[in-house]
Amino acid sequence: MSLRPPCLGQVSVPGRDTGLSVLEAEMMSEAAAALGRAGTRAEAALARLTDPEALAEAGREVLLRQAADAVWSFFIQREACGLKDQRQVIADLAIPRAVLVRIGAR
């Protein structure tokens, strides 16, 4: 009689999910959802920077700080997902230099 060690998700059987593959899929799904939420918060904070009513109510410095926090969180979440290059995001969201300076991005 021979004993063999259990397979820990190394061999994939079509149509049969292992506990490990289900967990990995759930973790990837949650990371993607968190990235989406962080992106939405960053977009909203950047939009408030151009809203005259928000500027009059809160002040430019407060809105810049909030936008910098939201963008920094978004960048961190992107890096956690393996997306290291922020240049395209900076261009797509038209992130102002005043926000980038506050988070140290170039």
All heavy atoms as an XYZ file, in Angstrom:
785
protein
N       0.841     -1.167      0.000
C       0.000      0.000      0.000
C       0.892      1.238      0.000
O       1.846      1.320      0.755
C      -0.870     -0.035      1.252
C      -1.714      1.160      1.431
S      -2.735      0.861      2.867
C      -3.522      2.381      2.958
N       0.571      2.171     -0.850
C       1.343      3.408     -0.887
C       0.422      4.586     -0.566
O      -0.758      4.567     -0.870
C       1.996      3.606     -2.252
O       0.997      3.797     -3.218
N       1.012      5.541      0.054
C       0.276      6.753      0.394
C       0.738      7.877     -0.504
O       1.914      7.979     -0.833
C       0.519      7.132      1.858
C       0.032      6.139      2.894
C       0.454      6.597      4.280
C      -1.476      5.996      2.835
N      -0.178      8.708     -0.887
C       0.232      9.865     -1.660
C      -0.355     11.106     -0.996
O      -1.461     11.074     -0.446
C      -0.155      9.729     -3.101
C      -1.495     10.040     -3.434
C      -1.835      9.873     -4.871
N      -3.272     10.147     -4.791
C      -4.109     10.090     -5.725
N      -3.703      9.732     -6.906
N      -5.354     10.365     -5.548
N       0.401     12.193     -1.011
C      -0.074     13.421     -0.364
C      -1.286     13.997     -1.117
O      -1.420     13.790     -2.319
C       1.122     14.363     -0.435
C       1.962     13.841     -1.528
C       1.707     12.356     -1.620
N      -2.145     14.697     -0.413
C      -3.309     15.279     -1.078
C      -2.906     16.399     -2.024
O      -1.897     17.062     -1.830
C      -4.144     15.826      0.078
C      -3.154     16.071      1.168
C      -2.100     15.016      1.010
N      -3.667     16.581     -3.071
C      -3.446     17.689     -4.007
C      -4.117     18.920     -3.431
O      -5.283     18.897     -3.080
C      -4.064     17.386     -5.369
S      -3.272     16.035     -6.219
N      -3.372     19.990     -3.339
C      -3.905     21.231     -2.791
C      -4.197     22.222     -3.910
O      -3.607     23.280     -3.993
C      -2.940     21.827     -1.766
C      -2.679     20.963     -0.550
C      -1.626     21.600      0.338
C      -3.964     20.747      0.236
N      -5.094     21.861     -4.778
C      -5.478     22.761     -5.851
C      -4.503     22.784     -7.015
O      -4.638     23.597     -7.906
N      -3.516     21.879     -7.025
C      -2.530     21.893     -8.084
C      -3.074     21.264     -9.364
O      -2.762     21.703    -10.446
C      -1.276     21.148     -7.644
C      -0.607     21.814     -6.471
C       0.130     20.821     -5.608
O      -0.069     19.628     -5.721
N       0.974     21.322     -4.715
N      -3.896     20.252     -9.224
C      -4.462     19.580    -10.386
C      -5.913     20.014    -10.494
O      -6.693     19.834     -9.572
C      -4.366     18.048    -10.253
C      -5.026     17.372    -11.432
C      -2.919     17.635    -10.130
N      -6.258     20.577    -11.594
C      -7.614     21.066    -11.790
C      -8.400     20.050    -12.598
O      -7.980     19.639    -13.672
C      -7.574     22.406    -12.515
O      -8.871     22.835    -12.801
N      -9.516     19.656    -12.069
C     -10.406     18.742    -12.768
C     -11.519     19.584    -13.384
O     -12.184     20.332    -12.672
C     -11.000     17.696    -11.789
C     -11.975     16.788    -12.509
C      -9.894     16.911    -11.125
N     -11.700     19.495    -14.693
C     -12.739     20.320    -15.325
C     -14.114     20.058    -14.695
O     -14.506     18.922    -14.480
C     -12.712     19.869    -16.787
C     -11.370     19.261    -16.990
C     -10.980     18.685    -15.662
N     -14.816     21.144    -14.397
C     -16.145     21.023    -13.821
C     -16.164     20.800    -12.326
O     -17.213     20.645    -11.732
N     -14.997     20.746    -11.713
C     -14.945     20.507    -10.273
C     -14.054     21.556     -9.631
O     -12.850     21.601     -9.857
C     -14.394     19.118    -10.004
C     -14.410     18.777     -8.558
C     -14.041     17.338     -8.350
N     -14.031     17.077     -6.930
C     -13.425     16.066     -6.379
N     -12.793     15.204     -7.141
N     -13.453     15.895     -5.090
N     -14.666     22.403     -8.816
C     -13.904     23.441     -8.135
C     -13.398     22.931     -6.800
O     -14.122     22.271     -6.058
C     -14.783     24.677     -7.880
C     -15.099     25.426     -9.153
O     -14.250     25.411    -10.057
O     -16.191     26.001     -9.240
N     -12.158     23.242     -6.525
C     -11.610     22.908     -5.218
C     -11.909     24.055     -4.272
O     -12.247     25.155     -4.702
C     -10.092     22.702     -5.302
O      -9.488     23.940     -5.678
C      -9.724     21.625     -6.302
N     -11.790     23.823     -3.015
C     -12.006     24.881     -2.039
C     -11.053     26.043     -2.256
O     -11.418     27.203     -2.102
N      -9.831     25.745     -2.639
C      -8.828     26.780     -2.861
C      -9.182     27.644     -4.068
O      -9.086     28.867     -4.015
C      -7.448     26.152     -3.039
C      -6.280     27.114     -3.158
C      -6.191     27.990     -1.922
C      -4.987     26.355     -3.351
N      -9.624     27.029     -5.158
C      -9.962     27.819     -6.345
C     -11.188     28.694     -6.103
O     -11.260     29.812     -6.601
C     -10.182     26.918     -7.558
O     -11.314     26.090     -7.373
N     -12.132     28.210     -5.332
C     -13.308     29.008     -4.992
C     -12.897     30.203     -4.144
O     -13.348     31.327     -4.367
C     -14.366     28.145     -4.263
C     -15.492     29.007     -3.718
C     -14.910     27.075     -5.192
N     -12.011     29.984     -3.183
C     -11.523     31.065     -2.326
C     -10.746     32.096     -3.136
O     -10.930     33.300     -2.968
C     -10.645     30.501     -1.206
C     -10.024     31.525     -0.266
C     -11.113     32.283      0.483
C      -9.081     30.841      0.706
N      -9.887     31.632     -4.034
C      -9.114     32.546     -4.867
C     -10.040     33.389     -5.754
O      -9.826     34.586     -5.908
C      -8.118     31.781     -5.729
C      -6.946     31.240     -4.949
C      -6.050     30.345     -5.785
O      -6.509     29.822     -6.831
O      -4.901     30.164     -5.390
N     -11.062     32.779     -6.315
C     -12.010     33.512     -7.151
C     -12.760     34.555     -6.328
O     -12.974     35.688     -6.788
C     -12.997     32.550     -7.806
N     -13.139     34.205     -5.119
C     -13.834     35.147     -4.240
C     -12.932     36.316     -3.862
O     -13.364     37.468     -3.834
C     -14.315     34.425     -2.984
C     -15.118     35.269     -2.051
C     -16.466     35.688     -2.606
O     -17.002     34.965     -3.457
O     -16.965     36.744     -2.198
N     -11.663     36.034     -3.584
C     -10.723     37.092     -3.232
C     -10.480     38.024     -4.418
O     -10.423     39.248     -4.247
C      -9.402     36.491     -2.741
C      -9.526     35.860     -1.372
S      -8.112     34.898     -0.800
C      -6.712     35.794     -1.323
N     -10.356     37.476     -5.623
C     -10.162     38.298     -6.808
C     -11.400     39.157     -7.074
O     -11.281     40.325     -7.453
C      -9.840     37.417     -8.019
C      -8.453     36.819     -7.967
S      -8.106     35.633     -9.275
C      -8.578     36.483    -10.734
N     -12.556     38.590     -6.845
C     -13.802     39.334     -7.036
C     -13.895     40.504     -6.063
O     -14.282     41.619     -6.442
C     -14.993     38.393     -6.857
O     -16.194     39.102     -6.884
N     -13.533     40.272     -4.819
C     -13.583     41.339     -3.816
C     -12.542     42.417     -4.104
O     -12.803     43.612     -3.927
C     -13.366     40.767     -2.416
C     -13.478     41.789     -1.317
C     -14.779     42.578     -1.316
O     -15.829     42.008     -1.618
O     -14.724     43.798     -1.030
N     -11.362     42.029     -4.572
C     -10.334     43.007     -4.919
C     -10.800     43.883     -6.080
O     -10.602     45.105     -6.076
C      -9.027     42.307     -5.272
N     -11.450     43.283     -7.072
C     -11.967     44.053     -8.202
C     -13.076     45.003     -7.764
O     -13.132     46.154     -8.210
C     -12.481     43.110     -9.293
N     -13.946     44.544     -6.882
C     -15.021     45.400     -6.386
C     -14.456     46.565     -5.575
O     -14.918     47.708     -5.706
C     -15.998     44.585     -5.541
N     -13.455     46.296     -4.749
C     -12.822     47.352     -3.956
C     -12.136     48.366     -4.865
O     -12.179     49.575     -4.612
C     -11.825     46.755     -2.969
N     -11.528     47.890     -5.941
C     -10.892     48.785     -6.899
C     -11.939     49.684     -7.564
O     -11.728     50.885     -7.721
C     -10.125     47.987     -7.960
C      -9.405     48.784     -9.034
C      -8.367     49.699     -8.423
C      -8.773     47.847    -10.046
N     -13.069     49.121     -7.909
C     -14.141     49.905     -8.504
C     -14.674     50.964     -7.555
O     -14.907     52.113     -7.957
N     -14.855     50.587     -6.284
C     -15.339     51.554     -5.290
C     -14.324     52.673     -5.081
O     -14.692     53.858     -4.989
C     -15.637     50.860     -3.961
C     -16.868     49.984     -3.998
C     -17.249     49.491     -2.620
N     -16.198     48.737     -1.953
C     -16.059     47.416     -2.020
N     -16.892     46.691     -2.745
N     -15.088     46.819     -1.363
N     -13.052     52.341     -5.033
C     -12.009     53.358     -4.858
C     -11.970     54.295     -6.065
O     -11.797     55.512     -5.917
C     -10.646     52.697     -4.642
N     -12.150     53.757     -7.254
C     -12.175     54.586     -8.458
C     -13.363     55.537     -8.471
O     -13.235     56.706     -8.843
N     -14.503     55.042     -8.035
C     -15.705     55.883     -7.966
C     -15.521     57.017     -6.968
O     -15.902     58.168     -7.238
C     -16.936     55.028     -7.585
O     -17.100     54.004     -8.576
C     -18.189     55.859     -7.504
N     -14.927     56.704     -5.800
C     -14.671     57.751     -4.799
C     -13.690     58.794     -5.330
O     -13.866     59.999     -5.106
C     -14.137     57.131     -3.505
C     -15.208     56.518     -2.638
C     -14.695     56.180     -1.258
N     -13.594     55.230     -1.268
C     -13.731     53.908     -1.226
N     -14.917     53.374     -1.142
N     -12.680     53.131     -1.231
N     -12.667     58.348     -6.043
C     -11.686     59.290     -6.602
C     -12.343     60.189     -7.646
O     -12.128     61.408     -7.647
C     -10.507     58.533     -7.211
N     -13.153     59.608     -8.513
C     -13.836     60.401     -9.540
C     -14.761     61.438     -8.897
O     -14.821     62.585     -9.346
C     -14.648     59.501    -10.466
C     -13.800     58.710    -11.433
C     -14.629     57.762    -12.282
O     -15.802     57.472    -11.926
O     -14.106     57.305    -13.303
N     -15.481     61.038     -7.864
C     -16.402     61.964     -7.190
C     -15.641     63.101     -6.515
O     -16.054     64.267     -6.590
C     -17.248     61.209     -6.167
N     -14.532     62.783     -5.869
C     -13.736     63.817     -5.195
C     -13.144     64.788     -6.210
O     -13.098     66.000     -5.971
C     -12.634     63.175     -4.357
N     -12.706     64.269     -7.349
C     -12.161     65.143     -8.391
C     -13.260     66.011     -9.012
O     -13.017     67.168     -9.359
C     -11.461     64.314     -9.462
C     -10.165     63.635     -9.010
C      -9.705     62.612    -10.033
C      -9.086     64.665     -8.741
N     -14.456     65.473     -9.136
C     -15.573     66.252     -9.682
C     -15.938     67.402     -8.749
O     -16.301     68.496     -9.213
C     -16.774     65.351     -9.919
N     -15.853     67.180     -7.438
C     -16.157     68.247     -6.480
C     -15.179     69.409     -6.604
O     -15.519     70.551     -6.285
C     -16.166     67.704     -5.046
C     -17.428     66.937     -4.719
C     -17.557     66.637     -3.251
N     -16.443     65.882     -2.695
C     -16.362     64.553     -2.673
N     -17.338     63.822     -3.166
N     -15.330     63.957     -2.148
N     -13.967     69.140     -7.072
C     -12.981     70.216     -7.261
C     -13.415     71.225     -8.316
O     -13.001     72.380     -8.270
C     -11.627     69.634     -7.664
C     -10.733     69.109     -6.561
C      -9.498     68.465     -7.157
C     -10.347     70.212     -5.609
N     -14.227     70.801     -9.255
C     -14.660     71.692    -10.337
C     -16.077     72.222    -10.123
O     -16.575     72.969    -10.958
C     -14.587     70.968    -11.698
O     -15.433     69.816    -11.655
C     -13.155     70.556    -12.011
N     -16.702     71.826     -9.025
C     -18.068     72.275     -8.726
C     -18.011     73.591     -7.944
O     -17.516     73.630     -6.819
C     -18.786     71.200     -7.908
C     -20.218     71.566     -7.575
O     -20.754     72.504     -8.187
O     -20.794     70.904     -6.697
N     -18.518     74.679     -8.526
C     -18.437     75.980     -7.856
C     -19.148     76.007     -6.496
O     -18.672     76.654     -5.564
C     -19.116     76.942     -8.834
C     -19.172     76.235    -10.133
C     -19.122     74.786     -9.852
N     -20.262     75.291     -6.390
C     -20.986     75.269     -5.114
C     -20.172     74.569     -4.031
O     -20.114     75.022     -2.890
C     -22.333     74.580     -5.287
C     -23.315     75.371     -6.120
C     -24.618     74.615     -6.316
O     -24.894     73.679     -5.552
O     -25.356     74.989     -7.247
N     -19.549     73.457     -4.387
C     -18.726     72.720     -3.416
C     -17.513     73.550     -3.013
O     -17.119     73.554     -1.842
C     -18.283     71.380     -3.996
N     -16.922     74.255     -3.974
C     -15.769     75.116     -3.674
C     -16.155     76.226     -2.707
O     -15.412     76.536     -1.774
C     -15.200     75.724     -4.955
C     -14.297     74.826     -5.785
C     -14.000     75.460     -7.138
C     -13.014     74.540     -5.048
N     -17.315     76.832     -2.924
C     -17.763     77.922     -2.047
C     -18.107     77.401     -0.655
O     -17.845     78.062      0.349
C     -18.972     78.616     -2.663
N     -18.670     76.190     -0.611
C     -19.107     75.639      0.672
C     -17.945     75.128      1.520
O     -17.846     75.437      2.704
C     -20.092     74.495      0.418
C     -20.679     73.892      1.669
C     -21.653     72.788      1.319
O     -22.540     73.032      0.485
O     -21.499     71.688      1.875
N     -17.051     74.342      0.928
C     -15.994     73.689      1.706
C     -14.649     74.394      1.607
O     -13.827     74.287      2.511
C     -15.841     72.239      1.260
N     -14.382     75.044      0.510
C     -13.079     75.679      0.316
C     -12.151     74.795     -0.496
O     -12.231     73.573     -0.439
N     -11.289     75.428     -1.255
C     -10.401     74.702     -2.165
C      -9.435     73.775     -1.430
O      -9.222     72.645     -1.845
C      -9.630     75.705     -3.023
C      -8.719     75.039     -4.031
C      -8.202     76.035     -5.049
N      -7.134     75.509     -5.859
C      -7.284     74.647     -6.865
N      -8.483     74.217     -7.177
N      -6.252     74.217     -7.561
N      -8.853     74.229     -0.348
C      -7.875     73.399      0.372
C      -8.498     72.109      0.899
O      -7.900     71.042      0.819
C      -7.239     74.182      1.516
C      -6.088     75.051      1.104
C      -4.974     74.279      0.400
O      -4.559     73.216      0.900
O      -4.541     74.733     -0.662
N      -9.699     72.220      1.448
C     -10.386     71.034      1.971
C     -10.675     70.054      0.839
O     -10.439     68.851      0.970
C     -11.693     71.438      2.695
C     -12.520     70.219      3.054
C     -11.380     72.252      3.928
N     -11.166     70.564     -0.289
C     -11.481     69.698     -1.422
C     -10.222     69.083     -2.026
O     -10.238     67.924     -2.453
C     -12.264     70.468     -2.484
C     -13.676     70.901     -2.079
C     -14.325     71.676     -3.205
C     -14.517     69.722     -1.669
N      -9.134     69.828     -2.062
C      -7.867     69.274     -2.552
C      -7.382     68.144     -1.654
O      -6.913     67.109     -2.132
C      -6.801     70.368     -2.648
C      -6.866     71.278     -3.863
C      -5.880     72.424     -3.727
C      -6.610     70.490     -5.140
N      -7.510     68.335     -0.343
C      -7.098     67.293      0.602
C      -7.960     66.036      0.430
O      -7.442     64.917      0.415
C      -7.181     67.817      2.027
C      -6.504     66.922      3.030
C      -6.414     67.516      4.426
N      -6.563     68.958      4.457
C      -7.586     69.591      5.050
N      -8.516     68.942      5.656
N      -7.642     70.912      5.049
N      -9.270     66.230      0.289
C     -10.163     65.088      0.098
C      -9.871     64.367     -1.214
O      -9.856     63.129     -1.256
C     -11.622     65.548      0.131
C     -12.083     65.993      1.489
C     -13.470     66.615      1.455
O     -14.039     66.845      0.385
N     -14.013     66.887      2.628
N      -9.631     65.116     -2.267
C      -9.307     64.510     -3.559
C      -7.981     63.758     -3.490
O      -7.860     62.654     -4.024
C      -9.252     65.579     -4.642
N      -7.001     64.338     -2.829
C      -5.702     63.669     -2.691
C      -5.848     62.361     -1.916
O      -5.256     61.341     -2.296
C      -4.704     64.593     -2.002
N      -6.639     62.362     -0.857
C      -6.864     61.128     -0.091
C      -7.543     60.063     -0.949
O      -7.164     58.892     -0.927
C      -7.719     61.406      1.147
C      -6.967     62.149      2.235
O      -5.715     62.185      2.176
O      -7.627     62.693      3.144
N      -8.555     60.466     -1.702
C      -9.292     59.515     -2.535
C      -8.412     58.954     -3.653
O      -8.421     57.750     -3.923
C     -10.533     60.178     -3.117
N      -7.634     59.820     -4.301
C      -6.757     59.374     -5.385
C      -5.645     58.474     -4.834
O      -5.316     57.446     -5.430
C      -6.180     60.582     -6.160
C      -5.070     60.157     -7.108
C      -7.297     61.295     -6.913
N      -5.094     58.838     -3.690
C      -4.044     58.016     -3.077
C      -4.593     56.626     -2.745
O      -3.943     55.616     -3.029
C      -3.519     58.709     -1.821
C      -2.455     57.943     -1.115
C      -1.148     57.830     -1.473
C      -2.610     57.166      0.071
N      -0.477     57.034     -0.571
C      -1.358     56.614      0.388
C      -3.688     56.895      0.906
C      -1.166     55.796      1.481
C      -3.489     56.085      1.998
C      -2.236     55.547      2.274
N      -5.800     56.563     -2.188
C      -6.419     55.269     -1.882
C      -6.633     54.450     -3.152
O      -6.431     53.234     -3.164
C      -7.760     55.471     -1.174
O      -7.580     56.098      0.057
N      -7.046     55.120     -4.213
C      -7.250     54.444     -5.492
C      -5.931     53.889     -6.024
O      -5.866     52.746     -6.487
C      -7.875     55.419     -6.485
C      -8.186     54.834     -7.829
C      -8.824     53.612     -7.959
C      -7.862     55.523     -8.985
C      -9.128     53.084     -9.206
C      -8.155     55.014    -10.236
C      -8.785     53.789    -10.348
N      -4.865     54.681     -5.957
C      -3.554     54.211     -6.406
C      -3.091     53.001     -5.589
O      -2.551     52.043     -6.138
C      -2.524     55.330     -6.308
C      -2.619     56.374     -7.391
C      -1.766     57.457     -7.385
C      -3.559     56.292     -8.398
C      -1.831     58.431     -8.369
C      -3.645     57.255     -9.391
C      -2.767     58.334     -9.379
N      -3.285     53.047     -4.279
C      -2.878     51.926     -3.420
C      -3.653     50.672     -3.791
O      -3.097     49.575     -3.881
C      -3.081     52.273     -1.926
C      -2.159     53.418     -1.513
C      -2.880     51.052     -1.033
C      -0.692     53.125     -1.637
N      -4.964     50.809     -4.013
C      -5.782     49.660     -4.385
C      -5.351     49.102     -5.735
O      -5.304     47.889     -5.928
C      -7.265     50.046     -4.415
C      -8.193     48.879     -4.626
C      -8.134     47.877     -3.500
O      -8.050     48.253     -2.346
N      -8.173     46.605     -3.838
N      -5.018     49.981     -6.675
C      -4.527     49.519     -7.977
C      -3.228     48.729     -7.818
O      -3.053     47.684     -8.437
C      -4.276     50.708     -8.910
C      -5.523     51.261     -9.542
C      -5.200     52.457    -10.440
N      -4.105     52.220    -11.375
C      -4.236     51.641    -12.556
N      -5.417     51.238    -12.948
N      -3.192     51.466    -13.339
N      -2.328     49.229     -6.979
C      -1.064     48.526     -6.767
C      -1.293     47.178     -6.095
O      -0.607     46.206     -6.399
C      -0.103     49.387     -5.952
C       0.447     50.544     -6.754
C       1.458     51.371     -5.988
O       1.953     50.912     -4.935
O       1.749     52.490     -6.444
N      -2.262     47.102     -5.193
C      -2.585     45.835     -4.537
C      -3.121     44.821     -5.555
O      -2.968     43.606     -5.369
C      -3.602     46.050     -3.424
N      -3.720     45.305     -6.626
C      -4.235     44.428     -7.687
C      -3.167     44.135     -8.743
O      -3.436     43.454     -9.730
C      -5.455     45.062     -8.347
S      -6.900     45.140     -7.286
N      -1.971     44.683     -8.563
C      -0.881     44.409     -9.492
C      -0.743     45.428    -10.612
O       0.020     45.225    -11.540
N      -1.494     46.515    -10.541
C      -1.431     47.558    -11.568
C      -0.536     48.679    -11.066
O      -0.957     49.538    -10.310
C      -2.846     48.075    -11.863
C      -3.850     46.998    -12.269
C      -5.258     47.551    -12.253
C      -3.494     46.447    -13.634
N       0.698     48.681    -11.492
C       1.696     49.594    -10.934
C       1.780     50.942    -11.648
O       2.114     51.936    -11.050
C       3.074     48.939    -10.974
C       3.117     47.589    -10.305
C       3.494     47.702     -8.893
C       3.679     46.320     -8.294
N       2.984     46.138     -7.084
N       1.506     50.979    -12.936
C       1.678     52.209    -13.712
C       0.436     53.087    -13.580
O      -0.658     52.696    -13.980
C       1.931     51.861    -15.179
C       2.360     53.056    -15.989
O       2.580     54.139    -15.421
O       2.476     52.907    -17.225
N       0.615     54.278    -13.046
C      -0.516     55.180    -12.796
C      -0.676     56.236    -13.888
O      -1.622     57.012    -13.850
C      -0.326     55.886    -11.434
C       0.011     54.998    -10.278
C      -1.046     53.942     -9.960
O      -2.124     53.936    -10.506
N      -0.705     53.033     -9.076
N       0.232     56.283    -14.844
C       0.210     57.363    -15.831
C      -1.097     57.435    -16.620
O      -1.640     58.518    -16.832
C       1.387     57.231    -16.795
C       2.716     57.558    -16.126
C       3.834     57.361    -17.081
N       3.942     55.917    -17.331
C       4.935     55.348    -17.982
N       5.887     56.094    -18.495
N       4.980     54.049    -18.145
N      -1.617     56.301    -17.041
C      -2.846     56.308    -17.829
C      -4.037     56.765    -16.990
O      -4.900     57.499    -17.466
C      -3.128     54.917    -18.412
C      -4.271     54.908    -19.407
C      -3.976     55.762    -20.629
O      -2.906     55.708    -21.206
N      -4.951     56.573    -21.034
N      -4.068     56.364    -15.728
C      -5.149     56.791    -14.835
C      -5.088     58.296    -14.610
O      -6.121     58.975    -14.609
C      -5.068     56.042    -13.486
C      -6.074     56.577    -12.500
C      -5.263     54.558    -13.698
N      -3.890     58.810    -14.431
C      -3.722     60.257    -14.238
C      -4.261     61.005    -15.456
O      -4.968     62.003    -15.323
C      -2.250     60.600    -13.965
C      -1.834     60.050    -12.598
C      -2.014     62.102    -14.036
C      -0.345     60.098    -12.327
N      -3.983     60.499    -16.644
C      -4.465     61.144    -17.864
C      -5.977     60.970    -18.026
O      -6.681     61.931    -18.360
C      -3.733     60.572    -19.078
N      -6.482     59.766    -17.798
C      -7.913     59.494    -17.989
C      -8.784     60.297    -17.029
O      -9.840     60.797    -17.412
C      -8.211     58.006    -17.808
C      -7.681     57.163    -18.956
O      -7.329     57.729    -20.007
O      -7.622     55.923    -18.786
N      -8.362     60.405    -15.782
C      -9.150     61.141    -14.792
C      -8.819     62.626    -14.773
O      -9.464     63.385    -14.048
C      -8.926     60.553    -13.391
C      -9.415     59.124    -13.161
C      -9.130     58.689    -11.734
C     -10.893     58.998    -13.471
N      -7.823     63.027    -15.557
C      -7.382     64.432    -15.599
C      -7.119     64.939    -14.180
O      -7.650     65.970    -13.762
C      -8.397     65.307    -16.321
N      -6.297     64.203    -13.455
C      -5.997     64.555    -12.068
C      -5.118     65.803    -12.064
O      -4.041     65.813    -12.669
C      -5.296     63.388    -11.338
C      -6.204     62.154    -11.365
C      -4.947     63.777     -9.908
C      -5.565     60.890    -10.850
N      -5.573     66.847    -11.392
C      -4.803     68.097    -11.387
C      -3.449     67.952    -10.684
O      -3.284     67.138     -9.782
C      -5.694     69.074    -10.610
C      -7.012     68.439    -10.498
C      -6.817     66.971    -10.663
N      -2.516     68.763    -11.112
C      -1.176     68.755    -10.522
C      -1.229     69.033     -9.019
O      -0.473     68.465     -8.254
C      -0.298     69.785    -11.212
C       1.146     69.750    -10.729
C       1.981     70.784    -11.402
N       2.816     70.464    -12.510
C       3.546     69.378    -12.723
N       3.478     68.392    -11.896
N       4.328     69.247    -13.752
N      -2.143     69.897     -8.597
C      -2.267     70.234     -7.171
C      -2.610     69.008     -6.331
O      -2.172     68.893     -5.189
C      -3.327     71.318     -6.977
N      -3.360     68.076     -6.902
C      -3.691     66.829     -6.194
C      -2.482     65.893     -6.212
O      -2.127     65.303     -5.189
C      -4.927     66.154     -6.827
C      -5.156     64.778     -6.233
C      -6.156     67.031     -6.655
N      -1.845     65.762     -7.357
C      -0.695     64.861     -7.480
C       0.451     65.270     -6.572
O       1.134     64.417     -6.002
C      -0.224     64.807     -8.936
C      -1.214     64.188     -9.917
C      -0.707     64.333    -11.342
C      -1.448     62.730     -9.575
N       0.661     66.566     -6.428
C       1.728     67.061     -5.560
C       1.475     66.629     -4.119
O       2.399     66.265     -3.397
C       1.845     68.594     -5.678
C       2.702     69.176     -4.578
C       2.404     68.964     -7.039
N       0.223     66.635     -3.702
C      -0.106     66.279     -2.315
C       0.100     64.796     -2.029
O       0.255     64.425     -0.881
C      -1.545     66.676     -2.014
C      -1.668     68.164     -1.779
C      -3.119     68.588     -1.682
N      -3.272     69.953     -1.231
C      -2.999     71.011     -1.938
N      -2.522     70.880     -3.165
N      -3.176     72.219     -1.460
N       0.085     63.955     -3.061
C       0.298     62.530     -2.802
C       1.687     62.065     -3.242
O       2.042     60.909     -3.065
C      -0.779     61.663     -3.481
C      -0.792     61.844     -4.989
C      -2.131     61.928     -2.889
C      -1.736     60.915     -5.704
N       2.456     62.961     -3.821
C       3.831     62.627     -4.177
C       3.965     61.884     -5.488
O       5.008     61.309     -5.764
N       2.922     61.876     -6.326
C       2.997     61.190     -7.617
C       3.674     62.091     -8.631
O       3.589     63.307     -8.557
C       1.600     60.819     -8.101
N       4.343     61.462     -9.618
C       4.986     62.213    -10.692
C       4.357     61.862    -12.005
O       3.976     60.796    -12.273
C       6.466     61.888    -10.758
C       7.223     62.464     -9.601
C       8.680     62.249     -9.817
N       9.101     61.249     -8.828
C      10.240     60.642     -8.834
N      11.080     60.846     -9.779
N      10.545     59.800     -7.907
